[in-house]
Amino acid sequence: MGKTKIIELTEEKRQELENGWRNGTSHAFRQRCQMILLKSEPRTSLEISKLVGSCEMTVNNWLRRYQAEGFKGLQMRPGRGRKSILQAEDFERVKAQVKVSRQRISVARTELEASLAKGFSLTTLKRFLKKTVAATNGLEND
């Protein structure tokens, strides 16, 4: 059994972590803030892992990252997750093809798959159109 590592938190850092724990946008971020707060008390990583429902190594990894990067290190880094099939540069081609086959979006999808050399579902095409139209409408309103 190793020595229990306790980190020292200033009042500002403790407030910042408590605010993140109470008002964080994602469950994972709130959980990370809670891990660091619990680690400032005399608790082992094993005890904390049982409290938050993760493994001991996860607690130690987030503690190490917090010590290296601070509060910003607990947030999710950009670029995570699967990249979308249809990109912003495809918008003009998609828009032109949908204009040609306005009544049958499935025909537009088939033509786009051939011209873009990408395979995607009808749902993906509809989602892409909805997101880009909403984004362009938002830019026009500014």
C-alpha positions as CSV (number, residue, x, y, z in Angstrom):
1,M,0.0,0.0,0.0
2,G,1.5,3.3,-1.1
3,K,1.3,6.7,0.4
4,T,-2.0,8.5,-0.1
5,K,-1.3,11.5,-2.3
6,I,-3.2,14.7,-1.3
7,I,-3.2,17.7,-3.5
8,E,-3.3,21.2,-2.1
9,L,-5.9,23.5,-3.6
10,T,-6.1,27.3,-3.1
11,E,-9.5,28.8,-2.4
12,E,-9.8,30.1,-6.0
13,K,-9.0,26.6,-7.5
14,R,-11.4,24.9,-5.1
15,Q,-14.2,27.4,-6.0
16,E,-13.4,26.9,-9.7
17,L,-13.6,23.1,-9.3
18,E,-16.8,23.2,-7.2
19,N,-18.4,25.5,-9.8
20,G,-17.4,23.0,-12.6
21,W,-18.7,20.1,-10.5
22,R,-22.1,21.8,-9.9
23,N,-22.6,23.6,-13.2
24,G,-20.5,21.7,-15.8
25,T,-22.1,21.0,-19.1
26,S,-21.2,17.3,-19.3
27,H,-21.4,14.5,-16.8
28,A,-17.8,13.5,-17.6
29,F,-16.5,17.0,-16.8
30,R,-18.4,17.2,-13.6
31,Q,-17.1,13.8,-12.6
32,R,-13.5,14.9,-13.3
33,C,-13.9,18.0,-11.1
34,Q,-15.3,15.8,-8.3
35,M,-12.3,13.5,-8.6
36,I,-9.9,16.4,-8.1
37,L,-12.0,17.8,-5.2
38,L,-12.0,14.4,-3.5
39,K,-8.3,14.0,-4.0
40,S,-7.7,17.2,-2.0
41,E,-9.1,15.3,1.0
42,P,-7.1,12.4,2.6
43,R,-8.6,9.7,0.4
44,T,-7.0,7.1,-1.7
45,S,-7.6,6.8,-5.5
46,L,-9.3,3.5,-4.9
47,E,-11.8,5.1,-2.5
48,I,-12.5,7.9,-5.0
49,S,-12.9,5.5,-7.9
50,K,-15.5,3.6,-6.0
51,L,-17.4,6.8,-5.1
52,V,-17.4,8.2,-8.7
53,G,-17.8,4.8,-10.5
54,S,-14.6,4.6,-12.4
55,C,-11.3,2.7,-12.0
56,E,-8.3,3.8,-9.9
57,M,-6.1,4.4,-13.0
58,T,-8.7,6.8,-14.4
59,V,-8.5,8.9,-11.1
60,N,-4.7,8.9,-11.2
61,N,-4.7,9.9,-14.9
62,W,-7.0,12.8,-14.5
63,L,-5.1,14.0,-11.4
64,R,-1.9,13.9,-13.4
65,R,-3.5,15.9,-16.2
66,Y,-5.0,18.4,-13.8
67,Q,-1.5,19.0,-12.2
68,A,0.1,19.4,-15.6
69,E,-2.6,21.6,-17.4
70,G,-4.8,23.0,-14.6
71,F,-8.6,23.4,-14.8
72,K,-8.6,23.5,-18.6
73,G,-7.0,20.0,-18.7
74,L,-10.2,18.5,-17.3
75,Q,-12.3,19.7,-20.3
76,M,-12.8,17.6,-23.4
77,R,-10.3,18.4,-26.1
78,P,-11.5,19.3,-29.6
79,G,-11.2,16.8,-32.4
80,R,-12.7,13.9,-30.5
81,G,-15.3,11.6,-32.1
82,R,-16.0,10.5,-35.6
83,K,-15.6,13.1,-38.3
84,S,-18.7,13.8,-40.4
85,I,-18.8,12.3,-43.9
86,L,-20.1,15.4,-45.6
87,Q,-17.8,18.4,-45.0
88,A,-18.5,22.2,-45.4
89,E,-16.6,22.2,-48.8
90,D,-19.2,19.8,-50.1
91,F,-22.1,22.2,-49.4
92,E,-22.2,23.9,-52.9
93,R,-22.3,20.5,-54.7
94,V,-25.0,19.2,-52.4
95,K,-27.0,22.4,-52.7
96,A,-26.9,22.2,-56.5
97,Q,-27.8,18.6,-56.7
98,V,-30.7,19.0,-54.2
99,K,-32.0,21.9,-56.3
100,V,-32.0,19.7,-59.4
101,S,-33.8,16.8,-57.6
102,R,-35.8,18.8,-55.2
103,Q,-38.8,16.4,-55.1
104,R,-36.8,13.2,-54.7
105,I,-34.0,13.5,-52.2
106,S,-33.1,9.9,-52.7
107,V,-32.2,10.5,-56.3
108,A,-30.0,13.5,-55.2
109,R,-28.3,11.2,-52.7
110,T,-27.5,8.6,-55.3
111,E,-26.0,11.3,-57.7
112,L,-24.0,12.8,-54.8
113,E,-22.6,9.5,-53.8
114,A,-21.3,9.0,-57.3
115,S,-19.9,12.5,-57.8
116,L,-18.4,12.9,-54.3
117,A,-17.1,9.3,-54.1
118,K,-18.5,9.0,-50.6
119,G,-21.1,6.6,-49.3
120,F,-23.7,8.0,-46.9
121,S,-27.3,7.4,-45.9
122,L,-30.4,9.5,-46.6
123,T,-30.5,10.4,-43.0
124,T,-26.9,11.7,-43.1
125,L,-27.8,13.9,-46.1
126,K,-30.9,15.3,-44.4
127,R,-28.9,16.0,-41.2
128,F,-26.2,17.7,-43.2
129,L,-28.7,19.9,-45.0
130,K,-30.5,20.8,-41.8
131,K,-27.2,21.7,-40.0
132,T,-25.8,23.8,-42.9
133,V,-29.1,25.6,-43.6
134,A,-29.4,26.4,-39.9
135,A,-25.8,27.7,-39.9
136,T,-26.2,29.8,-43.0
137,N,-29.5,31.3,-41.7
138,G,-27.8,32.1,-38.4
139,L,-25.0,33.9,-40.3
140,E,-27.6,35.9,-42.3
141,N,-29.3,37.0,-39.2
142,D,-26.1,38.5,-37.6
